[in-house]
């Protein structure tokens, strides 16, 4: 999370190392080892299903330029069962 900008949500603590956005339902883990940076840990399934504005950062993948970015290579490294099942 970029806290150098205004965060358009109210974050509520649910545990000593977890906050959840009231509007977005994004759950952020507080990484104590790295100056309390907040790392996206979970998103709301209902927002993903609705494919709405707060469905998570995954719409930001570089799929407009697959040859230049070679995203398929990284997807296959992460999940070898995709080999032969996706383009490129």
TIZA-531728 format. One record per atom (N, C-alpha, C): residue number from 1; residue in one letter; atom name; x, y, z. Coordinates in steps of 0.001 Angstrom, whole numbers, plus 500000, padded with zeros to 6 digits. Layout:
N
[rec NUM "A" "CA" [X Y Z]]
...
//
This chain:
88
[rec 1 "X" "N" [500835 498838 500000]]
[rec 1 "X" "CA" [500000 500000 500000]]
[rec 1 "X" "C" [500887 501234 500000]]
[rec 2 "X" "N" [500558 502169 499155]]
[rec 2 "X" "CA" [501303 503420 499089]]
[rec 2 "X" "C" [500677 504414 500066]]
[rec 3 "X" "N" [501285 504546 501225]]
[rec 3 "X" "CA" [500747 505459 502231]]
[rec 3 "X" "C" [501309 506869 502084]]
[rec 4 "X" "N" [502063 507104 501010]]
[rec 4 "X" "CA" [502525 508457 500720]]
[rec 4 "X" "C" [501403 509279 500097]]
[rec 5 "X" "N" [500376 508618 499621]]
[rec 5 "X" "CA" [499185 509252 499061]]
[rec 5 "X" "C" [498035 509068 500050]]
[rec 6 "X" "N" [496952 509763 499835]]
[rec 6 "X" "CA" [495769 509591 500674]]
[rec 6 "X" "C" [495201 508200 500427]]
[rec 7 "X" "N" [494963 507457 501482]]
[rec 7 "X" "CA" [494369 506121 501374]]
[rec 7 "X" "C" [492849 506298 501407]]
[rec 8 "X" "N" [492142 505951 500320]]
[rec 8 "X" "CA" [490701 506203 500252]]
[rec 8 "X" "C" [489874 505144 500980]]
[rec 9 "X" "N" [490267 504832 502189]]
[rec 9 "X" "CA" [489581 503804 502963]]
[rec 9 "X" "C" [489878 504051 504438]]
[rec 10 "X" "N" [489080 503486 505290]]
[rec 10 "X" "CA" [489343 503533 506726]]
[rec 10 "X" "C" [489801 502143 507119]]
[rec 11 "X" "N" [490994 502064 507704]]
[rec 11 "X" "CA" [491573 500772 508063]]
[rec 11 "X" "C" [491321 500479 509531]]
[rec 12 "X" "N" [490744 499314 509788]]
[rec 12 "X" "CA" [490456 498892 511155]]
[rec 12 "X" "C" [491375 497742 511528]]
[rec 13 "X" "N" [491968 497811 512717]]
[rec 13 "X" "CA" [492820 496729 513207]]
[rec 13 "X" "C" [491945 495551 513614]]
[rec 14 "X" "N" [492317 494371 513161]]
[rec 14 "X" "CA" [491607 493159 513561]]
[rec 14 "X" "C" [492517 492246 514375]]
[rec 15 "X" "N" [493805 492512 514320]]
[rec 15 "X" "CA" [494808 491771 515080]]
[rec 15 "X" "C" [496019 492699 515200]]
[rec 16 "X" "N" [497025 492278 515925]]
[rec 16 "X" "CA" [498188 493140 516115]]
[rec 16 "X" "C" [498942 493387 514819]]
[rec 17 "X" "N" [498806 492502 513847]]
[rec 17 "X" "CA" [499548 492666 512600]]
[rec 17 "X" "C" [498647 492595 511369]]
[rec 18 "X" "N" [497364 492966 511518]]
[rec 18 "X" "CA" [496437 492902 510397]]
[rec 18 "X" "C" [495454 494066 510481]]
[rec 19 "X" "N" [495241 494733 509337]]
[rec 19 "X" "CA" [494210 495767 509236]]
[rec 19 "X" "C" [493334 495440 508036]]
[rec 20 "X" "N" [492056 495825 508127]]
[rec 20 "X" "CA" [491099 495554 507054]]
[rec 20 "X" "C" [490395 496846 506693]]
[rec 21 "X" "N" [490313 497115 505394]]
[rec 21 "X" "CA" [489638 498312 504911]]
[rec 21 "X" "C" [488134 498211 505066]]
[rec 22 "X" "N" [487529 499237 505621]]
[rec 22 "X" "CA" [486077 499235 505825]]
[rec 22 "X" "C" [485343 499212 504487]]
[rec 23 "X" "N" [485784 500009 503523]]
[rec 23 "X" "CA" [485120 500096 502215]]
[rec 23 "X" "C" [485520 498950 501295]]
[rec 24 "X" "N" [486808 498685 501211]]
[rec 24 "X" "CA" [487323 497726 500230]]
[rec 24 "X" "C" [487340 496281 500717]]
[rec 25 "X" "N" [487373 496082 502016]]
[rec 25 "X" "CA" [487558 494758 502636]]
[rec 25 "X" "C" [488945 494180 502350]]
[rec 26 "X" "N" [489859 495001 501820]]
[rec 26 "X" "CA" [491234 494538 501639]]
[rec 26 "X" "C" [491844 494292 503009]]
[rec 27 "X" "N" [492532 493168 503155]]
[rec 27 "X" "CA" [493239 492865 504398]]
[rec 27 "X" "C" [494729 493073 504147]]
[rec 28 "X" "N" [495356 493862 505003]]
[rec 28 "X" "CA" [496780 494150 504883]]
[rec 28 "X" "C" [497512 493593 506096]]
[rec 29 "X" "N" [498571 492868 505835]]
[rec 29 "X" "CA" [499447 492375 506888]]
[rec 29 "X" "C" [500492 493447 507161]]
[rec 30 "X" "N" [500725 493740 508429]]
[rec 30 "X" "CA" [501719 494731 508816]]
[rec 30 "X" "C" [503048 494020 509030]]
[rec 31 "X" "N" [503992 494321 508157]]
[rec 31 "X" "CA" [505318 493682 508166]]
[rec 31 "X" "C" [506228 494427 509134]]
[rec 32 "X" "N" [506286 493934 510359]]
[rec 32 "X" "CA" [507071 494589 511413]]
[rec 32 "X" "C" [508562 494620 511090]]
[rec 33 "X" "N" [509044 493638 510340]]
[rec 33 "X" "CA" [510471 493557 510018]]
[rec 33 "X" "C" [510905 494615 509007]]
[rec 34 "X" "N" [509951 495270 508359]]
[rec 34 "X" "CA" [510268 496261 507335]]
[rec 34 "X" "C" [509484 497549 507553]]
[rec 35 "X" "N" [509751 498202 508667]]
[rec 35 "X" "CA" [509184 499517 508998]]
[rec 35 "X" "C" [507657 499542 508936]]
[rec 36 "X" "N" [507014 498458 509359]]
[rec 36 "X" "CA" [505553 498372 509411]]
[rec 36 "X" "C" [504873 498592 508063]]
[rec 37 "X" "N" [505550 498226 506975]]
[rec 37 "X" "CA" [504891 498371 505668]]
[rec 37 "X" "C" [503668 497459 505632]]
[rec 38 "X" "N" [502700 497834 504864]]
[rec 38 "X" "CA" [501462 497066 504761]]
[rec 38 "X" "C" [501431 496339 503428]]
[rec 39 "X" "N" [501216 495051 503511]]
[rec 39 "X" "CA" [501242 494186 502337]]
[rec 39 "X" "C" [499857 493589 502139]]
[rec 40 "X" "N" [499326 493698 500927]]
[rec 40 "X" "CA" [498011 493138 500638]]
[rec 40 "X" "C" [498048 491636 500873]]
[rec 41 "X" "N" [497176 491156 501760]]
[rec 41 "X" "CA" [497168 489745 502117]]
[rec 41 "X" "C" [495910 489030 501636]]
[rec 42 "X" "N" [494798 489754 501510]]
[rec 42 "X" "CA" [493541 489124 501088]]
[rec 42 "X" "C" [492605 490183 500522]]
[rec 43 "X" "N" [491722 489723 499655]]
[rec 43 "X" "CA" [490690 490590 499086]]
[rec 43 "X" "C" [489348 489889 499208]]
[rec 44 "X" "N" [488283 490613 499007]]
[rec 44 "X" "CA" [486938 490067 499149]]
[rec 44 "X" "C" [486529 489287 497899]]
[rec 45 "X" "N" [486120 488031 498082]]
[rec 45 "X" "CA" [485691 487189 496963]]
[rec 45 "X" "C" [484489 487790 496243]]
[rec 46 "X" "N" [483580 488386 496974]]
[rec 46 "X" "CA" [482394 488968 496339]]
[rec 46 "X" "C" [482778 490083 495372]]
[rec 47 "X" "N" [483785 490883 495724]]
[rec 47 "X" "CA" [484220 491949 494823]]
[rec 47 "X" "C" [484915 491386 493592]]
[rec 48 "X" "N" [485617 490285 493751]]
[rec 48 "X" "CA" [486241 489624 492595]]
[rec 48 "X" "C" [485149 489094 491668]]
[rec 49 "X" "N" [484145 488446 492245]]
[rec 49 "X" "CA" [483048 487897 491445]]
[rec 49 "X" "C" [482291 488988 490697]]
[rec 50 "X" "N" [482123 490116 491346]]
[rec 50 "X" "CA" [481426 491247 490710]]
[rec 50 "X" "C" [482308 491992 489722]]
[rec 51 "X" "N" [483621 491759 489798]]
[rec 51 "X" "CA" [484598 492445 488953]]
[rec 51 "X" "C" [484405 493956 489034]]
[rec 52 "X" "N" [484284 494444 490255]]
[rec 52 "X" "CA" [484048 495866 490451]]
[rec 52 "X" "C" [485354 496619 490701]]
[rec 53 "X" "N" [485223 497872 491052]]
[rec 53 "X" "CA" [486386 498756 491224]]
[rec 53 "X" "C" [487322 498295 492326]]
[rec 54 "X" "N" [486796 497624 493335]]
[rec 54 "X" "CA" [487635 497195 494461]]
[rec 54 "X" "C" [487819 495675 494469]]
[rec 55 "X" "N" [488063 495112 493301]]
[rec 55 "X" "CA" [488246 493665 493206]]
[rec 55 "X" "C" [489706 493250 493343]]
[rec 56 "X" "N" [490562 494156 493727]]
[rec 56 "X" "CA" [491970 493815 493916]]
[rec 56 "X" "C" [492830 494370 492804]]
[rec 57 "X" "N" [494136 494241 492943]]
[rec 57 "X" "CA" [495066 494840 491985]]
[rec 57 "X" "C" [495291 494007 490733]]
[rec 58 "X" "N" [494593 492910 490585]]
[rec 58 "X" "CA" [494933 491965 489537]]
[rec 58 "X" "C" [494534 492411 488140]]
[rec 59 "X" "N" [493677 493411 488033]]
[rec 59 "X" "CA" [493356 493974 486721]]
[rec 59 "X" "C" [494530 494770 486162]]
[rec 60 "X" "N" [495525 494991 486964]]
[rec 60 "X" "CA" [496653 495816 486560]]
[rec 60 "X" "C" [497786 494996 485940]]
[rec 61 "X" "N" [497544 493724 485657]]
[rec 61 "X" "CA" [498578 492903 485031]]
[rec 61 "X" "C" [498890 493406 483626]]
[rec 62 "X" "N" [500081 493178 483216]]
[rec 62 "X" "CA" [500559 493688 481917]]
[rec 62 "X" "C" [500156 492764 480779]]
[rec 63 "X" "N" [498864 492521 480635]]
[rec 63 "X" "CA" [498420 491607 479592]]
[rec 63 "X" "C" [498202 492289 478245]]
[rec 64 "X" "N" [498386 493598 478188]]
[rec 64 "X" "CA" [498265 494292 476904]]
[rec 64 "X" "C" [499502 494112 476033]]
[rec 65 "X" "N" [500619 493742 476628]]
[rec 65 "X" "CA" [501883 493594 475905]]
[rec 65 "X" "C" [502534 492260 476278]]
[rec 66 "X" "N" [501885 491136 475969]]
[rec 66 "X" "CA" [502398 489842 476437]]
[rec 66 "X" "C" [503779 489476 475887]]
[rec 67 "X" "N" [504077 489884 474664]]
[rec 67 "X" "CA" [505383 489537 474099]]
[rec 67 "X" "C" [506510 490286 474805]]
[rec 68 "X" "N" [506292 491566 475053]]
[rec 68 "X" "CA" [507327 492376 475698]]
[rec 68 "X" "C" [507528 492008 477164]]
[rec 69 "X" "N" [506439 491713 477843]]
[rec 69 "X" "CA" [506496 491468 479280]]
[rec 69 "X" "C" [506786 490006 479593]]
[rec 70 "X" "N" [506442 489118 478688]]
[rec 70 "X" "CA" [506616 487669 478862]]
[rec 70 "X" "C" [505913 487157 480114]]
[rec 71 "X" "N" [504689 487644 480347]]
[rec 71 "X" "CA" [503949 487251 481544]]
[rec 71 "X" "C" [503682 485753 481577]]
[rec 72 "X" "N" [503473 485144 480399]]
[rec 72 "X" "CA" [503197 483706 480362]]
[rec 72 "X" "C" [504368 482906 480930]]
[rec 73 "X" "N" [505591 483361 480682]]
[rec 73 "X" "CA" [506770 482670 481214]]
[rec 73 "X" "C" [506716 482627 482738]]
[rec 74 "X" "N" [506364 483749 483345]]
[rec 74 "X" "CA" [506312 483817 484800]]
[rec 74 "X" "C" [505136 483030 485361]]
[rec 75 "X" "N" [504031 483017 484612]]
[rec 75 "X" "CA" [502885 482227 485050]]
[rec 75 "X" "C" [503237 480742 485051]]
[rec 76 "X" "N" [503964 480299 484021]]
[rec 76 "X" "CA" [504356 478885 483956]]
[rec 76 "X" "C" [505390 478533 485016]]
[rec 77 "X" "N" [506270 479474 485346]]
[rec 77 "X" "CA" [507225 479225 486424]]
[rec 77 "X" "C" [506499 479034 487754]]
[rec 78 "X" "N" [505463 479801 487951]]
[rec 78 "X" "CA" [504683 479715 489181]]
[rec 78 "X" "C" [503807 478475 489201]]
[rec 79 "X" "N" [503250 478128 488052]]
[rec 79 "X" "CA" [502336 476990 487956]]
[rec 79 "X" "C" [502689 476172 486724]]
[rec 80 "X" "N" [503609 475195 486845]]
[rec 80 "X" "CA" [504070 474419 485691]]
[rec 80 "X" "C" [502950 473690 484938]]
[rec 81 "X" "N" [501821 473448 485584]]
[rec 81 "X" "CA" [500736 472735 484890]]
[rec 81 "X" "C" [500129 473576 483766]]
[rec 82 "X" "N" [500475 474860 483682]]
[rec 82 "X" "CA" [499964 475723 482611]]
[rec 82 "X" "C" [500705 475513 481293]]
[rec 83 "X" "N" [501854 474835 481333]]
[rec 83 "X" "CA" [502636 474628 480107]]
[rec 83 "X" "C" [501781 473903 479060]]
[rec 84 "X" "N" [501704 474503 477880]]
[rec 84 "X" "CA" [500902 473947 476801]]
[rec 84 "X" "C" [499423 474294 476881]]
[rec 85 "X" "N" [499009 474975 477943]]
[rec 85 "X" "CA" [497603 475309 478125]]
[rec 85 "X" "C" [497306 476790 477929]]
[rec 86 "X" "N" [498372 477631 477884]]
[rec 86 "X" "CA" [498177 479061 477653]]
[rec 86 "X" "C" [499051 479494 476490]]
[rec 87 "X" "N" [498712 480619 475890]]
[rec 87 "X" "CA" [499477 481131 474759]]
[rec 87 "X" "C" [500865 481565 475197]]
[rec 88 "X" "N" [501779 481595 474243]]
[rec 88 "X" "CA" [503141 482068 474378]]
[rec 88 "X" "C" [503861 481172 475330]]
//
